[in-house]
Amino acid sequence: DALVDRRRDQLVFGVAGPGGSRIVQRWLGRRGRGSTLVSSRRALLFNPAINGRSVAYVRSGRGGSQVRVKTRGRRGPGRVLLRRRRAGALWSLALTGRHVFATVLRFGKRGRAYPTIVSARR
């Protein structure tokens, strides 16, 4: 999934490959590969959301799923806002000035998904 910020002409998306995964920012109308905002060799990074200089993303690894938020241009993975161990998968994100909203998918016995929207203060 990719997210386009129309006010700033930017595209933010997740890329996964054999060497790991990363969240990439590209400026529309410019050449080049873009810049890597955050990367991981062991965890899957996906579903970014941007608001101003902040970016939120889902990190999924052995310990479960996390929603993290960080400031673009700063080093490091950011801080954890939401955490799910086994009960449901964190899916899509929305980022506002004060909150992050995430969809938690819980699956029933027949594979049907039951979505719930949760929020956390930034």
C-alpha positions, 0 to 999 in steps of 0.5 A: 500500500502506498500513501500520497500526500497531495499537499507536498507531492510525496509518496510513502510506501513499504518495500520488502525483499530478501534483504529486509524491508523498508519504508521509502519516501519519494517526491513526485516529479523528481528522479531518483530512488527516494529516501529510506525513512526506516528499515529492518532486516528481520521485521516486516515494515508496511502501511505507512501514514504521514502527517507533516514531518511525522510518519507512522508505520506497522512493524510486524515481527516475532513478538507481534505487531507494533505501530510506531511513529517517528519524525522524518529526517531523524535516525532510529525506529521511532517509538511504539504507540500500539502493540499487539501480541497474538490477538489480532493483526494491526493493519491500516493506519491513519495519522492526525496531529494528536492521534494514530488510528489503526485497524485491528483484524481478528480472524474467526474460525472460518477465516472471516475477518472482524475489523476494529478501529483502535486509537492512541495518543501521539 
